[in-house]
Amino acid sequence: MTEVYVSMTMEILHNGHLRILKEAKRHGRVTVGLLTDQALENKKALPLLSFEQRREILESLDCVDEVVAQDAWEFDDVLDKYQPKVFVHGDKWDGPLQGLRDRVVQKLNSYGGTFVELPYSHEFDNASIAPQMTAALASPYARQKAFRRLMQSHRLVRILEAHSPLAALIGENLQVERNGKTLQFDGFWSSSLTDSTEMGLPDIEALDISRRLQNIDEIFEVTTKPLVMDADTGGKAEHFELRVRTMERMGIAAAIIEDKTGLKKNSLLGTDVPQTQASIEEFSDKIRAGIEGQKYNGMMIIARLESLILGQGVDDALMRADAYVRAGAGAVMIHSKEKEPDEVFSFTDQFRASHPDIPIVVVPSSYNTVHDYELQAHGVKVIIYANHMLRASYKAMDMVARSILINGRTAEIEDDIISIKQILKLIPGTA
C-alpha cells in the first residue's frame, strides 16, 4: 500500500499546493499523482509546462517522495492501483471535479483508507491570479509555446476563425459539455477570406499584409490563446522570409502557406477558375525561407497541399507532403472541396503510416457532416473551422436589418440579439 497519495495538475506552483503537500507529509511517505496531458484532455486547458517540467519541479520538493503519472482524471483506477492509507485533497470539487468526491470516499471506505480534506486556498483561485496569468499567457513566446505543446499532445486541436477581436473573445471564453467532456476552442484562425470580406475586398491577396497583421494585433490585445495565420501563398520566397520575422515577433503560432503560384483564388472554386500549383522545388524553397527568416524558430510553418483542389489526386499530395516535410514543414494541411471526406481520409491514412509524428491539419468546410472524432480517428490533429463566425455574423446582420425595414421598429428582433446589458458585461471595463 502507498502511504499517502496526492493528485495534482500543478499548472503553476504556489503556496496552496505547498500547504497540501506539507500536510500530506505529516501522514507519511508522499506519492504525487501528477495529471498527464492525456488525463487533462477535454477537462482543462493544457498547462504551459510539459508533464516532465512539472514533474521535475515537484521532485525537487522535500515534502514529495515520489511522482507518478496519473493518466485518468477520475480517481477510481489510481485508488485501486495504489490503495493509499491516506488520500489528501482540497475541498473544492466543482467544475470537472463535480461528483468525484463521493466516489473517492466510497472507494477509500471499501478498504479502510483515510480521507484528509483541506480548505481550498482561495487566494490562488482563478479569479485572483487571472490578471497575472493572462499577462503571462498573452506574451508572444507563450502563445507559440502553447501551440507547440498542443501539437505534441494527444488531444485533438480545434481552431476557430476570428475576423475581429469580438469574434475572438467568443472563442476565447466558450466552453461546452459533450458526453461528460469539457470542450473548448484551442486557438484562432486568421483567414484571408474573412479578413478580405470584412473589408469588402476579393480574396485574391488584395488586402495588404500590414492590415491583416494589425487585425491580429488587435485580437491579441484581448485574448491569450494561440493564433494560426492563413498566409495565402506566402508571396515570393524572399518576401515571405522577411514577413515571418514580423509574424514571429508578434507571437503568431503558425503560418499556413498553400502551394499555388500566380494570382491567388479561393481554393473552394477548384478548377472552375485558373489556378496553378507551384513546383515542389519552388514551394520547398519557400518553406525553407520561412524557417530561415525567423530569429528563434518560434513559429511553425505549415504546408497546405492543393493537389486535391486542383484535381491532381492523392498520390501527388503524398509526394508533395513528403518533400515539404523534408524541407522543414512542421505540419501539413490537406484541403478538399468535395462533400465527402473519402479522398481526405485516403491521404491521412497513408500519410500517417509514413509520418506518424507530423501533425495533419484539415478544414472541413465542404465535408461538414463529418464529426471531429471521425477526423481524429483518421489521424487528423488540427481542425480549423475557417469562416463560420463571419458567415454567421453576415446572416444575423442581414436578418436584423431586414426586420427593421419590414416592421418599422426593432421590437420583433430583440429576442434574437444580445441585450445592451450583456454588451456592457461582455467587455471588461465597459460597465
GIJO-V356426 format. One record per helix or strand. SS is the DSSP state (@ for helix, = for strand). FROM is the first residue (numbers start at 1). LEN is the number of residues. If there is no record, write none. Layout:
SS_FROM_LEN / SS_FROM_LEN
This chain:
=_4_5 / @_15_11 / =_30_6 / @_37_4 / @_51_9 / =_66_5 / @_76_7 / =_86_5 / @_95_3 / @_100_12 / =_114_5 / @_122_3 / @_126_12 / @_140_13 / =_157_5 / @_165_9 / =_175_4 / =_181_4 / =_187_4 / @_192_7 / @_209_14 / =_226_5 / @_237_14 / =_254_5 / =_260_2 / @_267_6 / =_276_2 / @_280_13 / =_300_6 / @_313_15 / =_331_4 / @_342_13 / =_359_4 / @_372_6 / =_382_4 / @_388_20 / @_411_6 / @_420_7
